[in-house]
């Protein structure tokens, strides 16, 4: 193993103990939800057709709701992505003439198309008559709390708070910062719905947004809460009235959470949820090690090795395209699946710039598995995420250093 990695690993051992404590806390929380809901083999049975009378589906929703300490949840393989789950939450709870405000500036690329600032306008929220406003970040990094207080009033029906950074170098929003945002919004307009894009953030900290005042959250099952084994899907959780409205958007009014055959996916989703705290901790350890390694060799890496974590994403800024391409090439060549391929930049639906994407994952697009991608635009940053086990991340980093000639 490269000496750079060995030296970096020694530096971060103390922080690994902190990660283990969070893992144990969240594992206990998940286990208690399983015990409370008396999960049994009968809940793994499947039904067909309309999916009526599916006991497993009903208890799965209750278990997720208990894990996130909230009233209701809808957990389905029918969500094709995190963006789809988020879109259902937004379209389900916003109507013509109502106003949505993005608290953390411009959201990531696919959400721009959902909102309507880019792409097919007629199909978007704005195309359906929803008003939209963004609160720019301070120095492209931090929430502008002063502007937030000035913006939120009785005319704002919902705020969207994207916790993870997406394809930007801004700070991700930890639970403490998220709570401050929610408290300000509720003080200015108690009826304003606080929606949280929770992608990449589940089980990274001990608390989740619904425990600190959020109304509704959404995320992907091929990220953190799927534990690396769920094949597809997403979830929405929160106050019952808002989850029901989102469910009507996924299915239809009158059906909501009551329909939809799970097609033998229920057991996998239960098992993935049970595994999630441990898998997330492995990925976080890998991200911390990567941060230390790239700081040690002179690149800008965020978060820093000992900064508190709130999501899976580790950003490494290369400043030019060549090392970004080399990084993704090495990561792909050290993947369990399709290691023989070399990634090249290409157009990706929903994104404005060409992307370079690496990650030989067992599940296509699974970003709880080790992967990296980044748009071909300044600052030419790689967004590394995931890792089903720490050892794999460590081996892949060794391959990256060799590709970079170190």
C-alpha positions as CSV (number, residue, x, y, z in Angstrom):
1,X,0.0,0.0,0.0
2,X,1.2,3.5,-0.9
3,X,3.0,5.2,2.1
4,X,0.9,8.4,1.5
5,X,-2.2,6.3,2.3
6,X,-0.7,4.6,5.3
7,X,0.4,8.0,6.7
8,X,-3.0,9.5,6.0
9,X,-4.7,6.6,7.7
10,X,-2.7,7.1,10.9
11,X,-3.8,10.7,11.1
12,X,-7.5,10.0,10.9
13,X,-7.8,7.1,13.3
14,X,-9.2,9.2,16.1
15,X,-12.0,10.6,13.9
16,X,-12.9,7.0,12.9
17,X,-13.9,6.4,16.6
18,X,-16.5,9.2,16.3
19,X,-17.9,7.7,13.1
20,X,-18.3,4.3,14.9
21,X,-20.3,6.0,17.7
22,X,-22.7,7.5,15.2
23,X,-23.0,4.1,13.4
24,X,-23.9,2.3,16.7
25,X,-26.5,5.0,17.6
26,X,-28.2,4.7,14.2
27,X,-28.0,0.9,14.1
28,X,-29.8,0.8,17.5
29,X,-32.5,3.2,16.2
30,X,-33.1,1.1,13.1
31,X,-33.3,-2.1,15.1
32,X,-35.8,-0.6,17.5
33,X,-38.0,0.4,14.6
34,X,-37.9,-3.2,13.3
35,X,-38.8,-4.6,16.8
36,X,-41.6,-2.1,17.3
37,X,-43.2,-3.0,14.1
38,X,-42.7,-6.8,14.7
39,X,-41.2,-7.5,11.3
40,X,-41.7,-11.1,10.3
41,X,-41.2,-13.4,7.3
42,X,-44.8,-12.8,6.4
43,X,-43.9,-9.2,5.5
44,X,-41.6,-10.4,2.7
45,X,-44.5,-12.0,0.8
46,X,-45.5,-10.3,-2.4
47,X,-48.7,-9.6,-4.2
48,X,-49.5,-8.8,-7.9
49,X,-51.7,-6.6,-9.9
50,X,-52.9,-3.5,-8.1
51,X,-51.0,-4.4,-5.0
52,X,-54.0,-4.4,-2.7
53,X,-53.7,-5.7,0.9
54,X,-49.9,-5.8,0.9
55,X,-49.0,-6.1,4.6
56,X,-45.3,-5.8,4.0
57,X,-45.7,-2.5,2.1
58,X,-47.8,-1.0,4.9
59,X,-45.3,-2.1,7.6
60,X,-42.4,-0.9,5.6
61,X,-43.8,2.6,5.5
62,X,-44.4,2.5,9.2
63,X,-40.9,1.3,9.9
64,X,-39.3,4.1,7.8
65,X,-41.6,6.6,9.6
66,X,-40.3,5.3,13.0
67,X,-36.7,5.4,11.9
68,X,-37.1,9.1,10.9
69,X,-39.2,9.8,14.0
70,X,-42.2,11.1,12.0
71,X,-45.9,10.5,11.3
72,X,-45.8,8.8,7.9
73,X,-43.7,7.6,5.0
74,X,-44.1,6.1,1.5
75,X,-41.2,3.8,0.5
76,X,-41.5,2.5,-3.0
77,X,-39.5,0.8,-5.8
78,X,-41.8,2.8,-8.1
79,X,-39.7,6.0,-7.6
80,X,-37.1,5.9,-10.4
81,X,-34.7,8.2,-8.6
82,X,-34.2,10.6,-5.7
83,X,-35.2,13.4,-8.2
84,X,-38.5,11.6,-8.9
85,X,-39.2,11.3,-5.1
86,X,-38.4,15.0,-4.6
87,X,-40.6,16.0,-7.6
88,X,-43.5,14.1,-6.2
89,X,-43.1,15.8,-2.8
90,X,-43.0,19.2,-4.5
91,X,-45.7,18.7,-7.1
92,X,-47.9,17.0,-4.6
93,X,-47.8,19.9,-2.1
94,X,-47.7,23.0,-4.4
95,X,-50.5,24.5,-6.4
96,X,-51.0,27.1,-9.1
97,X,-50.0,30.6,-7.8
98,X,-48.2,29.3,-4.7
99,X,-44.6,30.1,-4.1
100,X,-41.5,28.0,-3.6
101,X,-38.2,29.4,-2.3
102,X,-34.8,27.6,-2.6
103,X,-32.8,28.5,0.6
104,X,-29.4,27.4,-0.7
105,X,-29.2,29.1,-4.0
106,X,-29.4,27.2,-7.3
107,X,-30.2,23.5,-6.8
108,X,-28.3,20.8,-8.7
109,X,-28.9,20.3,-12.4
110,X,-31.8,17.8,-12.4
111,X,-33.8,19.9,-10.0
112,X,-33.5,22.9,-12.2
113,X,-35.5,21.0,-14.8
114,X,-38.1,20.0,-12.2
115,X,-38.5,23.6,-11.1
116,X,-38.4,25.1,-14.5
117,X,-35.3,27.3,-14.7
118,X,-34.0,25.0,-17.4
119,X,-35.3,22.3,-19.7
120,X,-39.0,21.6,-20.6
121,X,-40.7,24.5,-19.0
122,X,-44.2,23.3,-19.6
123,X,-43.6,20.1,-17.7
124,X,-42.0,21.9,-14.7
125,X,-43.4,23.4,-11.5
126,X,-43.1,26.9,-13.0
127,X,-44.9,25.6,-16.1
128,X,-47.8,24.6,-13.8
129,X,-48.0,28.1,-12.3
130,X,-45.8,27.8,-9.2
131,X,-43.8,30.9,-8.4
132,X,-40.1,30.4,-7.7
133,X,-37.3,32.4,-6.0
134,X,-33.7,31.6,-5.0
135,X,-31.8,33.0,-2.1
136,X,-28.1,33.2,-3.3
137,X,-25.4,31.9,-1.0
138,X,-22.9,34.2,0.7
139,X,-19.6,33.8,-1.2
140,X,-21.1,30.8,-2.9
141,X,-20.6,28.9,0.4
142,X,-23.0,29.7,3.2
143,X,-26.7,30.3,3.7
144,X,-27.6,34.0,3.7
145,X,-29.6,34.0,7.0
146,X,-30.2,37.8,6.7
147,X,-31.7,37.5,3.2
148,X,-33.7,34.4,4.4
149,X,-35.4,36.5,7.1
150,X,-36.2,39.2,4.5
151,X,-37.6,36.8,2.0
152,X,-39.9,34.5,4.0
153,X,-43.3,35.9,4.6
154,X,-46.9,34.8,4.3
155,X,-46.6,34.6,0.5
156,X,-44.1,31.7,0.7
157,X,-45.8,28.3,0.7
158,X,-42.8,26.1,0.7
159,X,-39.0,26.2,1.1
160,X,-36.7,23.6,-0.4
161,X,-33.5,22.9,1.5
162,X,-30.9,20.9,-0.3
163,X,-28.6,19.5,2.3
164,X,-25.9,18.0,0.1
165,X,-23.8,20.2,-2.2
166,X,-24.6,18.6,-5.5
167,X,-22.2,19.6,-8.2
168,X,-21.0,22.7,-6.4
169,X,-18.3,23.4,-3.9
170,X,-20.6,25.0,-1.3
171,X,-20.8,23.6,2.2
172,X,-23.3,20.9,2.8
173,X,-25.9,21.7,5.5
174,X,-25.5,19.8,8.7
175,X,-28.3,19.3,11.2
176,X,-27.4,22.3,13.2
177,X,-27.5,24.7,10.2
178,X,-30.6,23.0,8.8
179,X,-32.4,23.6,12.2
180,X,-31.4,27.3,12.1
181,X,-32.9,27.6,8.6
182,X,-36.1,25.9,9.7
183,X,-36.4,28.0,12.8
184,X,-36.1,31.2,10.9
185,X,-38.7,30.1,8.3
186,X,-41.2,29.0,10.9
187,X,-40.8,32.2,12.9
188,X,-41.6,34.3,9.8
189,X,-44.4,32.0,8.5
190,X,-45.5,29.0,10.7
191,X,-47.6,27.6,7.8
192,X,-44.7,27.4,5.3
193,X,-43.8,23.8,4.5
194,X,-40.1,23.0,5.1
195,X,-39.1,20.4,2.5
196,X,-35.6,18.8,2.8
197,X,-33.7,17.1,0.0
198,X,-32.1,14.5,2.2
199,X,-30.1,12.6,-0.5
200,X,-26.7,11.4,0.6
201,X,-27.3,12.5,4.3
202,X,-29.3,9.7,6.0
203,X,-27.5,8.1,9.0
204,X,-24.4,10.4,8.7
205,X,-25.4,12.2,11.8
206,X,-27.5,11.0,14.8
207,X,-30.5,13.3,14.0
208,X,-32.5,13.5,10.9
209,X,-34.3,16.7,9.7
210,X,-37.8,15.6,10.8
211,X,-36.5,15.6,14.3
212,X,-35.6,19.3,14.2
213,X,-38.7,20.7,12.7
214,X,-38.8,19.8,9.0
215,X,-42.2,18.9,7.6
216,X,-41.3,16.5,4.8
217,X,-38.1,14.9,3.4
218,X,-37.2,12.7,0.4
219,X,-34.4,10.6,-0.8
220,X,-33.2,7.7,-2.9
221,X,-32.9,4.0,-1.9
222,X,-29.8,3.5,-4.1
223,X,-28.1,6.0,-1.8
224,X,-27.7,5.7,2.0
225,X,-30.9,4.1,3.2
226,X,-30.8,1.2,0.7
227,X,-27.6,-0.2,2.3
228,X,-26.1,-1.0,-1.1
229,X,-28.5,-3.9,-1.9
230,X,-31.8,-2.2,-2.8
231,X,-32.2,-2.3,-6.6
232,X,-34.2,0.9,-7.1
233,X,-36.6,3.2,-5.5
234,X,-37.0,6.2,-3.1
235,X,-38.8,7.4,-0.1
236,X,-40.8,10.4,1.2
237,X,-41.3,10.8,5.0
238,X,-42.9,13.5,7.2
239,X,-46.2,14.8,8.4
240,X,-49.1,12.6,7.2
241,X,-50.9,15.3,5.2
242,X,-47.8,16.2,3.2
243,X,-46.8,12.5,2.6
244,X,-50.4,11.7,1.4
245,X,-50.3,14.6,-1.1
246,X,-47.0,13.4,-2.4
247,X,-48.3,9.8,-2.7
248,X,-51.2,11.0,-4.8
249,X,-48.7,12.5,-7.2
250,X,-46.8,9.2,-7.4
251,X,-49.9,7.1,-8.0
252,X,-53.3,8.9,-8.3
253,X,-55.9,10.7,-6.1
254,X,-57.8,8.0,-4.3
255,X,-55.0,5.5,-4.5
256,X,-52.1,7.2,-2.7
257,X,-50.2,4.7,-0.5
258,X,-52.8,2.0,-0.9
259,X,-51.6,0.6,-4.3
260,X,-48.6,-0.5,-6.2
261,X,-47.3,-4.1,-6.3
262,X,-43.8,-4.3,-4.7
263,X,-42.6,-7.1,-7.0
264,X,-40.6,-9.0,-4.5
265,X,-38.6,-5.9,-3.4
266,X,-39.9,-5.6,0.1
267,X,-37.4,-7.9,1.8
268,X,-34.5,-6.2,0.0
269,X,-35.7,-2.8,1.2
270,X,-36.1,-4.0,4.8
271,X,-32.6,-5.6,4.7
272,X,-31.0,-2.6,3.1
273,X,-32.5,-0.3,5.7
274,X,-31.1,-2.6,8.4
275,X,-27.6,-2.6,6.9
276,X,-27.6,1.1,6.1
277,X,-26.0,2.6,9.2
278,X,-23.0,0.3,8.9
279,X,-22.6,0.7,5.2
280,X,-22.8,4.5,5.5
281,X,-20.1,4.5,8.2
282,X,-17.8,2.5,5.9
283,X,-18.4,5.1,3.1
284,X,-17.8,8.0,5.5
285,X,-14.5,6.5,6.7
286,X,-13.4,6.1,3.0
287,X,-14.3,9.8,2.4
288,X,-12.3,10.9,5.4
289,X,-9.3,9.0,4.3
290,X,-9.6,10.4,0.7
291,X,-9.8,13.9,2.2
292,X,-6.6,13.4,4.1
293,X,-4.8,11.8,1.2
294,X,-5.6,14.6,-1.2
295,X,-4.9,17.3,1.3
296,X,-1.5,15.7,1.9
297,X,-0.6,15.8,-1.8
298,X,-1.7,19.4,-2.3
299,X,-5.2,19.4,-3.7
300,X,-8.2,21.2,-2.2
301,X,-10.4,18.7,-0.5
302,X,-13.8,19.4,1.2
303,X,-14.9,18.6,3.8
304,X,-11.5,18.6,5.5
305,X,-10.5,15.3,7.2
306,X,-11.7,16.3,10.7
307,X,-14.7,18.4,9.8
308,X,-18.0,17.1,10.9
309,X,-19.8,15.2,8.2
310,X,-23.4,15.5,7.1
311,X,-23.3,13.7,3.7
312,X,-21.3,11.1,1.8
313,X,-19.8,13.4,-0.7
314,X,-16.1,14.2,-0.8
315,X,-15.0,16.9,-3.2
316,X,-11.5,17.1,-4.6
317,X,-10.8,20.2,-6.7
318,X,-8.2,19.5,-9.4
319,X,-8.2,22.9,-11.2
320,X,-7.8,21.4,-14.6
321,X,-9.4,18.5,-16.5
322,X,-6.4,16.1,-16.8
323,X,-6.1,14.9,-13.2
324,X,-10.0,14.7,-12.9
325,X,-10.0,12.3,-15.9
326,X,-7.1,10.4,-14.4
327,X,-8.9,10.1,-11.0
328,X,-12.1,8.7,-12.6
329,X,-10.1,6.4,-14.9
330,X,-8.3,4.8,-11.9
331,X,-11.5,4.6,-9.8
332,X,-13.2,2.7,-12.7
333,X,-10.2,0.4,-13.1
334,X,-10.4,-0.5,-9.4
335,X,-14.2,-1.2,-9.4
336,X,-15.6,-4.7,-9.0
337,X,-17.8,-4.4,-12.1
338,X,-16.6,-3.2,-15.6
339,X,-13.1,-2.5,-14.4
340,X,-12.0,-3.0,-18.0
341,X,-13.7,0.2,-19.1
342,X,-12.3,3.7,-19.3
343,X,-14.8,6.5,-18.6
344,X,-15.0,9.4,-21.0
345,X,-16.9,12.7,-20.7
346,X,-20.3,12.7,-22.3
347,X,-23.7,14.3,-22.3
348,X,-26.1,13.1,-19.5
349,X,-29.8,13.9,-19.5
350,X,-30.7,16.6,-17.0
351,X,-27.2,18.1,-16.8
352,X,-25.9,21.2,-18.7
353,X,-22.2,20.3,-19.0
354,X,-20.6,17.0,-20.1
355,X,-19.9,14.7,-17.2
356,X,-17.2,12.2,-16.4
357,X,-18.6,9.3,-14.4
358,X,-16.8,6.4,-12.8
359,X,-18.1,3.5,-10.8
360,X,-18.4,-0.1,-11.5
361,X,-21.4,-0.7,-9.3
362,X,-23.5,-3.8,-8.9
363,X,-26.6,-1.6,-9.2
364,X,-26.5,0.9,-12.0
365,X,-26.2,4.4,-10.7
366,X,-25.9,3.3,-7.1
367,X,-24.0,6.1,-5.3
368,X,-23.8,4.3,-2.0
369,X,-21.3,2.1,-3.9
370,X,-17.9,3.7,-4.6
371,X,-18.2,6.1,-7.5
372,X,-17.1,9.5,-8.6
373,X,-18.2,12.0,-11.2
374,X,-17.9,15.6,-12.0
375,X,-18.9,18.1,-14.7
376,X,-16.2,19.2,-17.2
377,X,-16.2,22.8,-15.9
378,X,-14.1,24.8,-13.5
379,X,-13.0,24.0,-10.8
380,X,-12.8,20.5,-12.4
381,X,-13.8,18.8,-9.2
382,X,-14.4,15.1,-8.6
383,X,-17.4,14.3,-6.4
384,X,-16.5,11.0,-4.8
385,X,-19.2,9.2,-2.8
386,X,-20.0,5.8,-1.4
387,X,-18.0,2.6,-0.7
388,X,-19.6,-0.6,0.5
389,X,-16.5,-1.3,2.5
390,X,-13.6,0.8,3.7
391,X,-11.0,-1.6,2.3
392,X,-12.2,-1.1,-1.2
393,X,-12.0,2.7,-0.9
394,X,-8.4,2.3,0.3
395,X,-7.4,0.0,-2.6
396,X,-9.0,2.4,-5.1
397,X,-7.2,5.4,-3.7
398,X,-3.9,3.5,-4.1
399,X,-4.8,3.0,-7.8
400,X,-5.6,6.7,-8.1
401,X,-2.2,7.7,-6.7
402,X,-0.5,5.4,-9.1
403,X,-2.4,6.9,-12.0
404,X,-1.3,10.3,-10.9
405,X,2.3,9.1,-10.7
406,X,2.6,9.2,-6.9
